[in-house]
């Protein structure tokens, strides 16, 4: 089964975050849209992409969009990843080895990102790294904040158009 596509209803879930707090998608959507970024710490494309999502998180400090990572690793591995790659947005743990949430979202590769509208519908699905889809998420975050899209990439960045997960 491929990853959930646009127009599908995002499955609700509750996962524990690294800080021990509980995260529930349905509750998060009460405050606006959500971006879910599924990843595995050993994935080179995840190591490439998540720092750019960190920049989105810092750029908007959004009150209207919740951005979370969903790790397929245990807490210790996920903490080490966050430290190494400078990730400060909330990281959730789908590490039951059954990957209940990852499977509910139809993941076949990581990273896979979803933009979920506040009504619970998947609006963007991005498998692997796609600059065009990342830019689309950037524009939607700006729109939610009622501002112009902020530049996320720096001149020294080597940003590829696509990188498989």
C-alpha positions in Angstrom: 0.0 0.0 0.0 1.5 3.4 -1.0 1.6 6.4 1.4 -1.7 8.1 1.9 -2.4 10.5 -1.0 -4.0 13.9 -1.2 -7.7 13.8 -0.4 -7.5 10.9 2.0 -8.4 11.3 5.7 -5.4 11.2 7.9 -5.7 8.5 10.6 -5.8 9.9 14.1 -3.2 8.7 16.5 -1.6 9.3 19.8 2.1 8.9 20.4 4.6 9.7 23.1 7.0 12.5 22.4 10.7 12.5 23.4 9.8 14.9 26.2 7.4 12.3 27.6 4.3 14.3 26.6 1.5 12.7 24.7 0.7 14.0 21.2 -2.7 13.4 19.6 -3.3 14.4 16.0 -6.9 15.2 16.4 -6.1 17.6 19.3 -3.3 19.3 17.3 -5.7 19.9 14.4 -8.0 21.9 16.6 -5.3 24.6 16.4 -4.7 24.4 12.7 -2.9 22.2 10.1 -0.2 19.7 10.9 3.0 18.6 9.2 4.1 15.1 10.0 7.7 14.1 9.0 8.3 10.3 9.3 12.0 9.3 9.5 14.5 6.8 10.6 17.8 7.9 12.1 20.0 5.8 9.8 18.4 7.1 6.7 20.7 9.4 4.7 17.9 11.2 3.0 16.3 11.8 6.5 19.6 13.2 7.7 19.5 15.5 4.7 15.9 16.6 4.9 15.1 17.1 8.6 17.5 20.0 9.1 15.5 21.9 6.4 12.3 21.1 8.3 14.0 22.5 11.4 14.5 25.7 9.5 10.8 25.8 8.7 10.0 25.3 12.3 12.3 28.1 13.4 11.3 30.4 10.6 7.6 30.4 11.4 7.3 29.6 15.1 3.8 28.8 14.0 0.7 29.1 16.1 -1.4 27.7 13.2 0.6 24.8 12.0 2.0 21.9 14.2 5.2 20.4 12.8 6.3 17.1 14.3 8.8 14.4 13.4 7.7 10.7 13.8 10.7 8.6 14.5 10.9 4.9 13.8 13.6 4.5 16.4 13.8 4.3 20.1 14.1 7.3 22.4 17.9 7.1 22.8 18.6 6.9 19.1 16.1 9.6 18.4 17.6 11.9 21.1 21.1 11.4 19.6 19.8 12.2 16.1 18.1 15.4 17.3 21.3 16.5 19.0 23.5 15.7 16.0 21.2 17.4 13.4 20.0 20.3 15.6 16.3 19.3 15.6 14.2 21.1 18.2 10.7 20.5 17.0 8.8 17.8 18.8 9.8 14.2 17.9 7.3 11.4 18.4 8.2 7.7 18.9 6.6 5.1 16.6 9.2 2.5 17.8 7.0 -0.3 18.9 8.6 -2.4 16.2 5.2 -2.8 14.8 5.2 0.8 13.5 1.5 1.2 14.0 1.3 4.8 12.9 3.8 4.5 10.0 1.7 1.5 8.7 -1.5 3.4 9.1 -0.1 6.1 6.9 1.0 3.5 4.3 4.8 4.3 4.5 7.0 2.5 2.2 10.0 4.8 2.4 11.4 7.5 4.8 11.4 10.3 4.9 7.7 10.8 4.1 6.0 14.0 5.0 2.4 14.9 5.1 0.6 18.2 5.2 -2.7 17.6 7.0 -5.4 20.3 6.8 -7.2 21.2 10.0 -10.2 19.2 8.8 -8.0 16.1 8.9 -7.5 15.7 5.1 -4.1 14.9 3.6 -3.3 17.8 1.3 0.4 17.1 0.5 2.3 13.8 0.5 6.0 13.9 -0.1 8.0 10.6 -0.2 11.8 11.0 -0.1 13.1 14.5 -0.6 11.3 16.7 -3.1 12.3 20.4 -3.2 9.1 21.3 -5.0 7.0 19.6 -2.4 9.1 21.1 0.4 8.6 24.5 -1.2 4.8 23.8 -1.3 4.8 23.1 2.4 6.8 26.3 3.0 4.2 28.3 1.1 1.3 26.7 3.0 3.0 27.5 6.3 3.4 31.1 5.2 -0.2 31.2 4.1 -1.3 29.8 7.5 0.7 32.6 9.2 -0.6 35.2 6.8 2.8 36.2 5.7 5.0 35.9 2.6 6.9 32.6 2.2 10.3 33.0 4.0 13.6 31.9 2.4 14.6 28.6 3.9 17.6 27.7 1.8 20.9 29.6 2.1 23.3 30.4 -0.7 25.8 27.8 0.6 23.3 25.0 0.7 23.5 22.3 -2.0 19.8 21.7 -2.4 18.9 18.9 -4.8 15.5 18.7 -6.5 14.9 15.1 -5.6 16.5 12.5 -3.4 14.9 9.0 -3.0 14.2 7.8 0.5 
